[in-house]
Amino acid sequence: MLLAAAGFVMLAGNPADAAAGCRVDYTVNQWSTGFTGNVTITNLGSAINGWTLQFDYAGNQQITQSWNSTYTQSGQHVTLRDAGYNAAVATNASVTAGFNATYSGGNAAPTAFTLNGVACTGATTPTTSPTTTPTTAPTTTPPTGDPWNPPAQYVTPLANTWKHQEDTYGDLYGFRNYLFDQVMAANGSINYCVRWESTATVTATLRDQIQTALQRQFQKWVDQLNENGTGWNNWPYKQIPVKVVGWAVRDRSQLQWSDSSVDIYVNDLNEGAPQCSPPCGRFFHQDGNYSGCPGGAAHHYDMSLWLTDGMTGGAGGDWGQRIGKEYYVGALSSENIHILLHEIGHSWGLNDFYDFDPLPSEGFVMKAGSATQITVFDKWMLRDFWRHLKNRYGL
Ligand SMILES: [Zn+2]
C-alpha cells in the first residue's frame, strides 16, 4: 500500500485560472476490523485557502481519528476539513490527510468526492471564463548521455510506468522528500525512529536485531543503484548506514535496557501510536532545521519504522514504513522481508500497481503480492527515478 508523498502541502503550479477542479486518490490499509485511510487531494483549479472534502461510505465505516485534517461524520457522510496549517493549496498542488476507522463486513471505497462543494472528477470546471491558456505539467528530461539501458523487454513497461507516475502523482517533479532527497541531505546515511505500537516488551537483543534486519533490507535497494561496485549513473553511495537513533513506546518499562544507545520517547502519541519527537523528525522539518530537537541534528531521524500489533500488509511513504510487528519480528532472519522491501520502495518514490500493470507476465516487489524479493524490473524502476531526479543534486 502506498501512502504516497505524504508531505503536508506540496507547492507547485500556476495560480489563478478561475476554475475549480480536483482529483482525490483514496487508499486504505485494512485489517479485519479497521483500516487506515489516506486521501491525497490534488487541486486542479484555482489556488484555494481552506478546503472541505466530503464523501459517503456505503458500509458501516466509522472514522475514529484523523490527521492533517479535522473530521465529522454523520451516518455514512464524512466531512474532512483542513487542519489550518495545510489550508492553502496552490493550483496543481496536493495535500494529504489520513484517518483511522473501524468497519465490519465490506470496506468499499467511496465512489464520489467533493472539494469545497465541487465534484472531484479529475477535470476542471470553469467558475468564470478562463483568461489564461492552460499550461501543461512541468516535465524534466534526463540529460543527454543518460545511460538508460534496461533489458529490452522492460523499455516499454518502464516508459509506461513513468508516464503513469506523471499522470497520477500530485507533484512528481517538485516533491522534495523522496528517500533520494533524504539520503542526499544526510550525506549517505539514514537515521530511523522505531514506533513500537505494541504491548510487547523489547530486549536489547531484539532491539539490535531490528536494526540489523532493517539495515540489510534497506541495503538491498541501495544495491540496485550500483553495478559492479560502481554507482550507476553517478549514484554516489555503495553502502548506506542505517542507524536506529530513537524508540517510541507507550511505557518505558517495555524497553528492557538501561543503556543510552538510543533516544527514548514515552507516550507521545500521534495517529494513536507512539512517535519520536516531531522536532527531531525529517518529515516535520524538511528544511533540515532540527534546532528544536533535544540533542540537536545528530539525534534527528529521517524515517520511522512503525511496527503495529496485529497488522497485515503495510504502508510506506516519505515518512517511513509501517508493517505488522509480529510479521517483522518473525521475519528478522529472513533473507527478504518482502513487505518491508515493498514499503521502502514507496519511500524511494515508487508507486503501487493496483490500478495499472505494466508487466502482466511477471511479478515484482512493488506489485504487491507478486514477488518476494526485489526484481530486475524493480531495479530499473528505481534507476528511472534516480535519472530523473539526479540533476537536482548537481549530478
Ligand atoms: Zn504499496
Residues whose N, C-alpha, C, O or C-beta is under 5 A from the ligand:
A	BS01	ZN	M1 L2 D352
